[in-house]
Amino acid sequence: MAILCYSLQKNWATITADKQMEVTQRILVYPDELKFNGNFMTGTAIDIQTGQREAIMMSFKSPQMLKNIDKLTTPSIWLINGQLKPIIPRTNENQFDNLTYNHHRRICNQVQINRVEQIARQKRGIVGWCHILRKRLTLYFETLPPPLSAYCQQLIIGSSNEDSAELMVSIKRLGLLHLFCISGMHIVLFTDLLRRLLVHLWWRKESIDLFLIIILPFYLLIGGGATSLIRATIMAELGLLHRYLNLDRLDGWALSLLIGLVIDPLLLLTLGGQLSYLLSFILQVLPESVRGFKQSLLLNLISLPSLLSYVYEVHLLSFGISYLIIPLFSTVVFPAVLVGALSFKLFDPLTYLINDGLKCFQYILNWLSDFPGMIHFGKPPLILALLLFAASLFVVSQDTSLKSWKILALLYVITGGIIHFPLNGEVTFVDIGQGDSIIIREPFNRRVTMIDTGGKLNFKKPDWATSKHSQDDAQRITINYLKSKGIKQIDNICLTHHDADHIGYLTTILDNIAVKRLIVPAGMERQPALLNKVRTAEKSSPVIIPVTDNVKLSSFPLQILHPFVPGEGRNEDSLVLAGTFGGKRFLFTGDLDQENEEKVIQKYPQLKSDILKAGHHGSKTASSYSFLQTVAPKYAIISAGRFNRYHHPDEITIKNFQKLNINYLSTQQFGMIQYVYHGQNGKIKTTLRGDETSWTLPNYLHN
């Protein structure tokens, strides 16, 4: 059944655009599926002509236009003009995969809306009324004080905002994600509340069951249709129908899984799907004698391989804290959230009292999540994750001896050792957009060195257009990648010069990873922009070391070739670094201009490189013909953003590569580019094949 569902999913997923094109469409938009952040809107819509769901996005040019769209509360038909384009898959290892996420939602294309020509109301059906109610609940919950507002949105309608994102940080760190996906407490409390109400109205049990069977699917729509809600709804429906279907609890679970796979064939490839179905299965098979702390411990144990595969870290407190928090959450917090939401218009002192209680609860969660005990485990290889799961399942399902627990612990030690002390090293060019970020990880993680952090030049916007909540690319990409590799400390960060696209994400890195040293071109250490980034960082206080080419650093895997004299950290002052890894000579030139490239090869006439990081993102201001001819690289790596305003890399640079038979790889086309080595041998690997984003590239970049 699962194989059949997956085959259907694969067939469906082939209906996708293969390039960007101008379109004029009529789309059906449900107001509750739109999200706003500053002047930027995202959401989903249905193409009226094809019936296909699409991801939509739009940047508003005026606050009035934004207000007109934001105040919509009913389904509507929009006549739009924009660009239809494919959804780009993840371009870095272990990055969130937006393409797969959208495929789960039956979405394979996205539309960048330029203009909304017309908005007309759609005829309201039952589904439409569910979306209207969800939108109105969203607007109502936004009027509640935080954090009550975030709890209501997250727990009642499955929505989120900046406050709920902050809430989920501590939940995630404590390994309590299953608060939102294990018991279907939404459904349990919802059905219990209705049942009690209808009993007091003298309804018969059979009538109540029939009413609940009919109404539960509508709550599925109002609640956002999350994986855990789908499972809980299906199991609740089967529970109500058990007298007619003659199903026991385990059969009901199996049938709910099959129905879930029909709805989403890739269900079990998501963390929510794995936790929801796996933990509910364990609850079905555990004997009645296993309750309380032991049950909580076993549930944490069985979910650990999945959590590590997606989150990469676990807090030691999570094994015991869920025993205390989950009963409190289901018996106190969740009912209090419902009462707080209902009482706001009737008796707001009660709402504010409950909100103060939630603040205390949130403070406790935040305090506990910051408590020592976070294990940065990393992402287990798939085969080991499956082995850990199988061993955990055996320990949970059997009355096992201490020896079995020791074997399971040994498996975790071996897995952790493989992650934290890898035999291979790597030089990784991160696809960080229009910027540079390179990670050099030596075998056994002996040293980790980063060259530049990437970053964006942020232009000042009016208050109405400024993003209220955002996570930068360093958090989503670089930090995520480092954590997946079990890296919790960087020995050296080399900042080639002071441009925002090279040092813009420095504070994010320092806030999340311990850093020992910052190595900068001499003179840059006095720049206020750099000093402010270091001062505002909360986790790291690295030593800043200014260097020129005559400085030799201990425990540093690179040779410094430039600058020759102190400067101000501009392009012409860029650090030039050389090093040998896996038998290959690497050269990193930052944004060094052609004039200073010539000075480098004049001072180092024997300078050669097998792999060159193309200067200034492939701009024609760098990578001169004579420099390339002297250095004679076999490969040039270009780090540049898709659709960047500077049109990097330049066609002149590409022609120079071609004339000199230099193979070139761009992060625009191949995503993350890695040289993975063992001893004196290695190979280049890329996250993308090269054809997935070909529609984003200029013709001269296709090789």
PyMOL commands that set and color helices and strands:
alter all, ss='L'
color gray80, all
select helices_A, chain A and resi 2-13+31-33+63-70+98-104+126-142+148-156+162-173+177-180+185-200+205-222+227-240+242-245+249-263+267-269+271-285+292-310+318-343+348-369+382-397+402-420+443-445+463-465+473-484+500-503+506-512+524-526+528-536+571-573+594-603+615-618+625-631+651-659+667-670+694-696+699-701
alter helices_A, ss='H'
color red, helices_A
select strands_A, chain A and resi 21-29+34-37+40-47+53-59+76-86+107-121+314-315+374-375+425-429+437-441+448-453+489-494+514-521+543-547+559-562+576-581+584-588+611-613+635-638+663-666+673-678+681-686
alter strands_A, ss='S'
color yellow, strands_A
deselect
rebuild
show_as cartoon
